[in-house]
Amino acid sequence: MTASRFANLLRPELADLAAYVPHTGDFEIRLDGNEAPPLLSPDARAAVAQALAAGALERYPDPRATELREAITSHVGGTSDEVLVGTGSDEVIALLLTALSQPRAGAEAATIVTPSPTFVMYRLSAAARGIRVHEVPLDDRWDLDVAQMRAAITSTNPNIVFLASPNNPTGTRMSEDRIRAVIEAAPEALVVLDEAYVAFAPASVAHLRHAYPNVALLGTVSKIGFAALRVGWFVGPAELVREIDKVRQPYNLPTPSQRAATLVLCELRAEIERVVAHVVAERERLGRELARLGFGVPPSDANFLWVETKRPAKDVFEGLAANKILVRSFHARGGRLANHLRITIGTREENDRLLEVLTRWA
Ligand SMILES: *Cc1c(COP(=O)(O)O)cnc(C)c1O
């Protein structure tokens, strides 16, 4: 609905967008947001609480996030002038799209290319800025379709190509040779490799940043247990970081988030590895059990499963919701996504409850 008084002031693209509304309601088990299960040890929680409470309340945060950017380089490599931080990768994606939105010669608008399905923020954030989005379906194993990606890149000459690996919502990793082929097809674009779920995967493609000058990485603490902090990052060429930094609000990241995320990346590695090991073991168990019940479950390298239902996904989703379990359903997306649910891995008890209810819905 357009507020008519302001209709001719608003970007026309907004008419087709809807505000992101997370599911509300009385759920006992929330497996819809790809968050980590609450398994942090009391000691680690106390250390994070202390970091959150420290720092002068009356002072603005460090506008350069110096310590946090150092911590990120110790985590993913690179130097701190190659790192830009944001309130979640969501903000970083928005900053990239704002800075890199110059239309190509002769074109009316800038373009991005993404596989489909993938993380929705690339599309939403681009659309809100009048940037065109060209989506290329993943192949039948939810891997990159190189020929179609190449064709899309040739025809649209995109500013940015976004590739999430492991991908959301499919959980699959893109084959490295296909990622390379896409990068090589797009020498004039920035290729962003989003590794939000890399902690749950057996391998990273971060090294591709050193093999190609037009490749950058995205990372986040959201999926490894610290979604509340809203800390994400971009690692890319320093010359590009310098330009994107001009778009960033100087105090974008609050002091508590900077301090706690620094602690997490520098001192809680063993804790995170323990939580990740739990999630990976439960992912394998849940995947096996769901397959045994008759659901289609492709291998996942993330902290969720991409589950194909035989009955309409909407029915299964509602059956779970009636039992106070929330998952993410793609029935409204139609096509080959229509019979899919995305289920975040929970604690062992939560996963057992899920299985118990799903037994009735297979
Ligand atoms: C969840 C997710 C993010 C994380 O975003 P934050 O804003 O850092 O919480 C980024 N990329 C993908 C593919 C995701 O699924």
PDBQT file of the ligand as one rigid body, heavy atoms in Angstrom, charges set to zero:
ROOT
HETATM    1  C1  LIG A 401      22.209 -14.960   7.527  1.00  0.00    +0.000 C 
HETATM    2  C2  LIG A 401      23.007 -14.566   6.348  1.00  0.00    +0.000 A 
HETATM    3  C3  LIG A 401      23.823 -13.442   6.399  1.00  0.00    +0.000 A 
HETATM    4  C4  LIG A 401      23.996 -12.740   7.709  1.00  0.00    +0.000 C 
HETATM    5  O1  LIG A 401      23.607 -11.530   7.805  1.00  0.00    +0.000 OA
HETATM    6  P1  LIG A 401      23.890 -10.683   9.118  1.00  0.00    +0.000 P 
HETATM    7  O2  LIG A 401      23.328  -9.377   8.675  1.00  0.00    +0.000 OA
HETATM    8  O3  LIG A 401      25.376 -10.652   9.315  1.00  0.00    +0.000 OA
HETATM    9  O4  LIG A 401      23.171 -11.311  10.245  1.00  0.00    +0.000 OA
HETATM   10  C5  LIG A 401      24.605 -13.128   5.311  1.00  0.00    +0.000 A 
HETATM   11  N1  LIG A 401      24.575 -13.888   4.212  1.00  0.00    +0.000 NA
HETATM   12  C6  LIG A 401      23.814 -14.991   4.126  1.00  0.00    +0.000 A 
HETATM   13  C7  LIG A 401      23.870 -15.832   2.914  1.00  0.00    +0.000 C 
HETATM   14  C8  LIG A 401      22.989 -15.338   5.197  1.00  0.00    +0.000 A 
HETATM   15  O5  LIG A 401      22.204 -16.416   5.106  1.00  0.00    +0.000 OA
ENDROOT
TORSDOF 0
